[in-house]
Amino acid sequence: LQANPKNANQFFFGSERDGWHHLYLVNLDRAKFAEKQANAEPKQITSGNWEIDWAEWTADGRQIIYSSTQETYTGREFFTGEI
């Protein structure tokens, strides 16, 4: 779980809910929180038959850098995902 360095209402987390370890983005909605309703819906931002090993926000909070098995199962490469 990691909060966006430029937006405290946005964070990402890793989960295996689709069978592979991928990233999900959440944007908190303060209005719904005040109404005591569910205030966030996770959005899957990576997918496929590969897994994320490591991820972190860029300093400007506009991208997530991650290491994954996206290209090969025997190695790890870095990728960026625009948010």
Disulfide bonds with the S-S distance in Angstrom:
none
